[in-house]
Amino acid sequence: MRLVQKLSLALIMTTSTILIVDGVLRVQREVAVLEFDRTRDHRVIGRAVGSAIAAVWRSDGEARALALLEQSNMPTGRMHMRWLWLDGDPTASKPAFDKSVIDAVTPGDAITRVVPAPPGEDMRYTYVPLAVDAKRHGAIELSESLVGQHRFTRRMILDTLITTVILVLACAGLATLLGMWIVGRPMRALAEKARRVGQGDFTAPLLMKQDDELGELAREMNTMCDRLVLANDRVKDETAQRLAALEQLRHADRLTTVGKLASGIAHELGTPLNVVSARAQMIASGEASPSDAAEYANIIVGATERMTRIIRQLLEFARRKGSEKAAAALEPLAQRTLEMVGPLAANKSIKLVLEAKGETFAVVDANPIEQVFTNLVVNAVQAMDGPGVVRVSIGTERTSPPVDIGGDAGDFACIRVTDAGAGIRDEDVAHVFEPFFTTKDVGEGTGLGLSVAYGIVREHGGWIDVVSTVGRGSSFAVYLPSRAGA
C-alpha cells in the first residue's frame, strides 16, 4: 500500500471513528434529554391536575372531580389521564406495574415508568397518588404512547448517520486529494530521482517549491547528487591513476623477470654465437670449399633463427600490450613460458616438465597470464638449490571458490606449478601475496612477483592457492573460470 493511501486511510478511519462516536453520544444525549423532558412534563402535569382534582373532590365531590379529570383528556392528545383506585375495590382497574411501588410514593408526588409492549408500542405511565378518601387509596394515571418518541429517535439516528457518512466521504475525498497533491506528487518525483541516481544519472536537479520536509529532502538529494558527481569524477581520476600505476608495476615486474632470465638467455645465445663466429671465419678465410661454405651458411642461418626466436620471445614478454580477453588454450601459453625460462633452469640443472590433461580453455588476456606463469615458474626454479624437477600441470578441477570470491562449486581451469625446493614456513604462507614481502635473499627478489600475479588472476575472476611443506617444496595452483574449447 502506498504512503498516500496509508495516510488517507488513517485519516478516514480516525475521522470516521470520531464522527461515529460523536454521533452515538449525541443521539444518546438527545434521547436522554427527550426522556427527561417527557418524564418531567408527565410529573408536572400529574401534580398540577392532582392538586386541582383533590380540591374539586373536597368541594364538589367525587363525581365532579372524576368528570373534570375525564374532561382534561384532549381528543387528539398524546397523553391520557384516568382515575385508579389502588385498594378497596376488587373490580377496579389495575395499574400498569406493581402497586407496591406506587404505595411507596408520598401522596401528591409522582412516579414514572416505561412499560414494554409489543414492538413499537411501548407506553410511559406516571402515577400521582392522592389522599381523597380515608377508606380507599387512589391515584391519577397518566399514560402516553412512545411511538412518536421512537419515530423521532429513529429519524434523529438516520439524520446523524447520513450526516456522518457525508462528512466521512467529504473528509476521504479531501484527504485523498491533499495527500496526492502534498505527499503523492512529491514522493513520485523523489522516487523517480532516486531511480535515476541508482542508474548513475546525477543530472536534472529536482525542483520542488514546497517548504516542508519533502522539499528539504529534495534539496538534500540535489546536494547529494552534486557531491556524487564530484566524488565520481574523483574516483574515475583515482582509478585511472591506480590502473596506470598498476600497469607500471606489472611492467616493472616483467622487466625484473627479464633481468632474471638474462643470464640463462645469455648462455643460451653463447653456443649459437660461437657456431656462427667459427663458421663465418672459416668461410671468410677461404678454407672452406664451395660445398662446405654452403653447409656452413645453412648452419649459420639455423643458429641465427634460433637466436632470433629467443630474443623475440624475450622482447614480446617485456613489451606492454593492451588488455584483450579471449578464449584461449592454456597449454601453449605454458609451453612458451617453459621455453623462455628453460635456459635459466638449465643453468641450475633443473628440468621443466609440462603435464597437460587434455585441452583446457579459459577466457584470458594472454600476455598477463603468461606473466603469471613466468613468475611462478621462475620462483619455483629459484626455490631449488640443486638439480631437480619443476612440474607444471594443466587440467580442469571441480572445486568451490574462496569465501571472498563467492559462488557455487564448479569446474575451474587449474594450472599447478610444483617445485622440490626449501618450502615456505607456515607463518609466511599467509603473506606471500603481499607487496614487497619475500623470503629470498637480498638481490634475488623484489617481493612484487607474486603480488602482481595474484592481482592479475583476481582480475580474471580466479584465485591462487598455496600448499607448502618446509624441506619438501611448494605448490602454487592458479584457478581460472573454465571455458569449453572448440
ABEGO torsion letter per residue (X at the ends): XBAAAAAAAAAAAAAAAAAAAAAAAAAAAAAAAAAAAAAAAAAAAAAAAAAAAAAAAAAAEAAAAAAAAAAABBAABABBBBBBBABGBAABBBBABBAAAAAABBBGBBBBBBBBBBBGABBBBBBBBBBABAABBBBBBBBBBAAAAAAAAAAAAAAAAAAAAAAAAAAAAAAAAAAAAAAAAAAAAAAAAAAAAAAGBABGBBBBABBBAAAAAAAAAAAAAAAAAAAAAAAAAAAAAAAAAAAAAAAAAAAAAAAAAAAAAAAAAAAAAAAAAAAAAAAAAGABBAAAAAAAAAAAAAAAAAAAAAAAAAAAAABBBBBBBBBBBAAAAAAAAAAAAAAAAAAAGBBBBBBBBEBBBBBBBAAAAAAAAAAAAAAAAAABABBEBBBBBBBBBBBBBBAAAEEBBBBBBBBBBBBABAEBBAAAAAAAABBGBBABBBGABAGAAAAAAAAAAAAAGBBBBBBBBBGAEBBBBBBBBBBBBX
